[in-house]
Amino acid sequence: MATLGHTFPFYVGHKSIFPMDTTLAVVITIFVTALITFIIILPGIRGKMRLFWLLRVVTSLFIGAVILAVNFSSEWFVGQVSTNISYKAFSSEWISADVGLQVGLGGLNITLKGTPVQQLNETINYNEEFTWRLGKNYAKEYTKALEKGLPDPVLYLAEKFTPNSPCGLHGQYRLAGHYTSAMLWVAFLCWLLANVMLSMPVLVYGGHMLLATGIFQLLGLLFFSTATSLTPPCALHLGTATLHTHHGPAFWITLTTGLLCMLLGLAMAVAHRMQPQRLKAFFNQSTGEDPSLEWNPEEGGLLSPRYRSTAESPEPQDIFLSEASSEAWCKEEHHRESDCAL
């Protein structure tokens, strides 16, 4: 047994725990990669437009990343407590541990970490996930957890969210998660449409879609808050302490982003009404016939009028040739046509 590190040879070791949800990590990686790519090409934009592009792209990426990240986050409702509690069933051994509960839109995470981690000759560090998304069976996952023999605190909290639990938490949070997730996906589509329209000469409609993005985020929060308050809170007693839950970071960052989208959408609507030319200039679009808003090309803005095509000039431009050029042109034409008159 000593050669095996004082472990049982017939059982696998304790699995390592990834510090965050893999889907959430993929979403964050995609948006961070897009941001880094934009920062690399940012020096190619000259003058004032560099700052305007930076504000637009960073704000847009932040909104899109938040909408996707919170949809897969498990921190909509969170709670944590330090307590002394029994470790395994049919055992009188107690441990000192931190127990955490994170409820998301598609399931929940239960963490159990000993203080210290090494107790009872083993490592006490668990992070278990139970899901109720479409196509998933929460009751079956709970049955597998029983068969694995997970610690009592994990099984106790997981049992509170089973469909047959008298607390009714399963139907409550499952309903809230489905409706909130649907609203967030609609908000994500509105965000995509807003980006497309803001790159076209329909800025006012882009502002409307940005406003719709914020409205659907706030509607998702309304559904989540309403559904989670349908039943009275269920007491979660863990040994000598009680676990209390509250709204987590995902809820508050969604609220902040929704309000930000609404403010930006309203600001664009007001700017389109009051200063449409300046709004077009901010998005690097043609300012029409207002010469006061035309920036120098050295500032990264619009082209100087002398470099524009003659079709955009308000008056026809006559091209005058010198006398020597006229004579040379006539001599050349004289070889082609004998009736050329000087």
C-alpha positions in Angstrom: 0.0 0.0 0.0 2.9 2.3 0.6 4.0 2.1 -3.0 0.6 3.3 -4.1 0.8 6.4 -1.9 -1.5 5.1 0.8 -4.5 4.8 -1.5 -6.8 1.9 -2.4 -5.6 0.3 -5.6 -9.1 -0.6 -6.8 -10.6 2.9 -6.9 -9.7 5.9 -9.0 -8.3 9.0 -7.3 -10.2 12.2 -6.7 -10.9 14.0 -9.9 -9.4 17.5 -10.4 -11.8 20.4 -10.6 -11.9 22.9 -13.4 -12.1 26.4 -11.8 -15.1 27.5 -14.0 -17.8 26.1 -16.3 -16.3 25.1 -19.6 -19.0 26.6 -21.8 -18.6 29.9 -20.0 -14.9 29.7 -20.5 -15.4 29.2 -24.3 -17.7 32.2 -24.5 -15.2 34.4 -22.6 -12.3 33.2 -24.8 -14.2 34.0 -28.0 -15.0 37.6 -27.0 -11.5 38.2 -25.5 -9.9 37.0 -28.8 -12.1 39.3 -30.8 -11.1 42.2 -28.5 -7.4 41.4 -28.8 -7.7 41.2 -32.6 -9.4 44.6 -32.7 -6.7 46.2 -30.4 -4.0 44.9 -32.8 -5.5 46.6 -35.8 -6.5 49.8 -33.8 -3.3 51.7 -34.6 -4.3 51.6 -38.3 -7.1 53.9 -37.6 -5.9 57.5 -37.5 -7.0 60.6 -35.5 -10.3 61.0 -33.6 -11.9 58.0 -35.2 -9.6 55.7 -33.3 -11.2 56.7 -30.0 -14.7 56.5 -31.5 -14.0 53.0 -32.9 -12.6 51.9 -29.6 -15.7 53.0 -27.7 -18.1 51.4 -30.1 -16.3 48.0 -30.4 -15.5 47.6 -26.7 -19.1 48.5 -25.7 -20.6 46.2 -28.3 -18.3 43.3 -27.3 -19.1 43.8 -23.6 -22.8 43.7 -24.2 -22.7 40.6 -26.4 -20.3 38.8 -24.0 -22.5 39.5 -21.0 -25.7 38.3 -22.7 -24.1 35.0 -23.6 -22.1 34.5 -20.4 -24.9 35.0 -18.0 -27.0 32.6 -20.0 -24.6 29.8 -19.1 -23.6 31.1 -15.7 -24.6 29.3 -12.5 -24.5 32.4 -10.3 -28.0 33.8 -10.6 -28.8 32.7 -7.0 -26.0 32.0 -4.7 -25.3 31.2 -1.1 -22.4 30.0 1.1 -21.9 29.0 4.7 -19.2 27.6 6.9 -20.4 24.9 9.2 -19.6 21.6 11.0 -21.6 18.8 9.4 -21.6 15.0 9.1 -19.6 13.9 6.1 -20.9 10.5 5.0 -24.1 8.5 5.6 -24.1 6.0 8.4 -21.1 7.6 10.0 -20.6 9.7 13.1 -17.6 11.6 11.6 -18.0 15.3 11.4 -16.0 17.8 9.3 -15.5 21.5 9.2 -16.3 22.8 5.6 -17.5 25.6 3.4 -20.7 24.7 1.6 -21.7 26.7 -1.4 -24.8 26.7 -3.6 -25.0 28.4 -7.1 -28.3 28.2 -9.0 -28.3 29.1 -12.7 -30.8 29.1 -15.5 -30.1 25.5 -16.5 -29.1 23.8 -13.2 -27.2 24.2 -10.0 -23.7 23.7 -8.6 -23.0 22.5 -5.1 -19.5 23.0 -3.7 -18.0 21.4 -0.6 -14.5 22.4 0.5 -13.1 21.3 3.8 -11.3 23.7 6.1 -8.7 22.5 6.0 -9.0 20.5 2.8 -7.3 17.4 4.2 -9.6 15.8 6.8 -10.3 12.2 7.7 -7.3 11.1 5.6 -8.8 12.3 2.3 -9.2 15.5 0.2 -12.6 17.1 0.7 -13.1 19.3 -2.3 -16.2 18.7 -4.3 -17.9 20.6 -7.1 -21.0 18.8 -8.4 -23.4 19.9 -11.1 -27.1 19.0 -11.5 -28.9 20.3 -14.6 -32.6 20.6 -15.6 -32.1 22.0 -19.1 -34.2 20.7 -22.0 -33.2 17.1 -22.7 -31.8 16.6 -19.1 -33.3 14.5 -16.3 -32.6 16.0 -12.9 -34.0 13.0 -11.0 -31.7 10.6 -12.9 -28.7 12.7 -12.1 -29.6 12.8 -8.5 -30.0 9.0 -8.5 -26.5 8.7 -10.0 -25.2 10.9 -7.2 -26.7 8.6 -4.6 -25.0 5.6 -6.4 -21.6 7.4 -6.3 -21.9 8.0 -2.6 -21.3 11.7 -2.6 -21.0 13.5 0.8 -24.1 14.2 2.8 -24.1 18.0 2.4 -24.1 17.7 -1.4 -26.9 15.1 -1.4 -28.9 17.1 1.0 -28.9 20.3 -1.1 -29.4 18.3 -4.3 -32.5 16.6 -2.8 -34.1 19.9 -2.1 -34.3 20.6 -5.8 -35.7 17.2 -6.9 -39.1 17.2 -8.5 -40.6 15.2 -5.6 -39.3 17.5 -2.9 -41.9 19.3 -0.8 -40.0 22.5 -1.1 -41.1 22.9 -4.7 -37.7 24.4 -5.7 -37.3 22.3 -8.9 -40.4 23.6 -10.7 -39.8 27.1 -9.4 -36.2 27.5 -10.6 -36.7 25.4 -13.7 -39.6 27.6 -14.9 -37.6 30.8 -14.1 -34.6 29.4 -16.0 -36.5 28.5 -19.1 -38.2 31.9 -19.5 -35.2 33.9 -18.6 -33.0 32.0 -21.0 -35.5 32.5 -23.8 -35.5 36.3 -23.2 -31.7 36.4 -23.2 -31.5 34.6 -26.5 -33.9 37.1 -28.0 -31.8 39.9 -26.6 -28.7 38.4 -28.2 -30.5 38.4 -31.6 -31.4 42.0 -31.1 -27.8 42.8 -30.3 -26.7 41.1 -33.6 -29.2 43.1 -35.6 -28.2 46.3 -33.8 -24.5 45.8 -34.9 -25.6 45.1 -38.5 -27.8 48.2 -38.6 -25.2 50.5 -37.0 -22.8 49.6 -39.8 -25.4 50.8 -42.4 -27.0 54.2 -43.0 -30.0 53.2 -40.7 -28.6 54.4 -37.4 -32.0 55.1 -35.9 -33.1 51.5 -36.4 -29.8 50.3 -34.8 -30.7 52.4 -31.8 -34.1 50.9 -31.7 -32.7 47.4 -31.7 -30.2 48.4 -29.0 -33.2 49.6 -27.0 -34.9 46.3 -27.6 -31.8 44.4 -26.4 -32.1 46.2 -23.0 -35.8 45.6 -22.8 -35.6 41.9 -23.3 -32.8 41.6 -20.7 -35.0 43.4 -18.2 -37.9 41.2 -19.1 -35.8 38.2 -18.4 -34.9 39.5 -15.0 -38.6 40.2 -14.3 -39.5 36.6 -15.2 -36.7 35.2 -13.0 -37.7 37.4 -10.0 -41.4 36.6 -10.4 -40.9 32.8 -10.8 -38.5 32.5 -7.9 -40.9 34.3 -5.6 -43.9 32.1 -6.3 -43.3 29.8 -3.4 -42.0 30.7 0.1 -38.2 30.1 0.7 -37.2 26.7 1.8 -34.9 26.5 4.9 -31.6 24.8 4.1 -30.1 23.6 7.4 -26.6 22.3 7.2 -25.3 21.0 10.5 -25.0 23.9 12.9 -25.8 26.6 10.4 -28.4 27.6 7.9 -27.7 28.4 4.2 -29.2 31.7 3.0 -29.4 32.5 -0.7 -29.5 35.8 -2.6 -29.2 37.2 -6.1 -25.8 36.5 -7.5 -23.4 38.4 -9.8 -25.1 37.2 -13.0 -28.4 38.8 -12.0 -26.8 42.2 -11.2 -24.6 42.3 -14.2 -27.6 41.5 -16.4 -29.5 44.4 -14.8 -26.6 46.8 -15.4 -26.2 45.7 -19.0 -29.9 46.0 -19.7 -30.0 49.5 -18.3 -26.9 50.4 -20.3 -28.5 49.2 -23.5 -31.7 51.2 -22.8 -29.7 54.4 -22.1 -27.6 54.0 -25.3 -30.7 53.3 -27.4 -32.5 56.3 -26.0 -29.4 58.5 -26.4 -29.2 57.5 -30.1 -32.9 58.2 -30.6 -32.5 61.7 -29.1 -29.3 62.3 -31.1 -31.0 61.3 -34.3 -33.8 63.8 -33.5 -31.6 66.7 -32.4 -28.2 66.2 -34.0 -28.4 63.7 -36.9 -25.3 64.9 -38.6 -23.1 64.5 -35.6 -24.5 61.1 -35.0 -23.5 60.1 -38.5 -20.1 61.6 -38.0 -19.6 59.5 -34.8 -20.3 56.4 -36.8 -18.0 57.5 -39.7 -20.8 57.9 -42.2 -21.4 60.7 -44.7 -22.6 63.9 -43.1 -24.4 65.1 -46.2 -24.2 68.8 -47.0 -23.0 70.1 -43.7 -19.4 71.3 -44.3 -18.8 72.2 -40.6 -18.8 68.5 -39.7 -16.3 67.4 -42.3 -13.0 66.4 -40.6 -9.6 66.5 -42.1 -8.2 63.3 -43.5 -5.3 63.6 -41.1 -7.8 63.3 -38.2 -9.1 60.0 -39.5 -12.4 61.5 -40.7 -14.0 62.1 -44.0 -12.1 63.0 -47.2 -11.3 66.6 -48.0 -13.7 68.0 -50.7 -10.9 68.5 -53.2 -10.3 64.7 -53.3 -14.0 63.9 -53.9 -15.3 62.8 -57.3 -16.8 65.3 -59.6 -20.2 63.6 -59.1 -20.3 64.6 -55.5 -19.4 68.3 -56.2 -22.3 70.7 -56.0 -21.2 72.6 -59.1 -19.7 71.3 -62.4 -16.0 71.7 -62.6 -14.4 72.9 -65.9 -11.0 71.6 -66.8 -8.9 74.2 -68.6 -5.9 73.2 -70.8 -2.9 75.4 -71.5 -2.3 76.8 -75.0 0.7 74.4 -75.6 -1.4 71.5 -74.5 -4.2 72.6 -76.9 -1.8 72.8 -79.8 -0.3 69.4 -79.1 -3.8 67.9 -78.8 -4.9 69.4 -82.1 -1.7 68.1 -83.9 -2.4 64.6 -82.7 -6.0 64.8 -83.8 -4.8 66.3 -87.2 -3.0 63.0 -88.0 -6.2 61.1 -87.2 -8.7 63.5 -88.9 -7.7 65.8 -91.7 -10.5 68.3 -91.0 -9.1 69.4 -87.6 -9.4 73.2 -87.3 -7.1 75.2 -84.9 
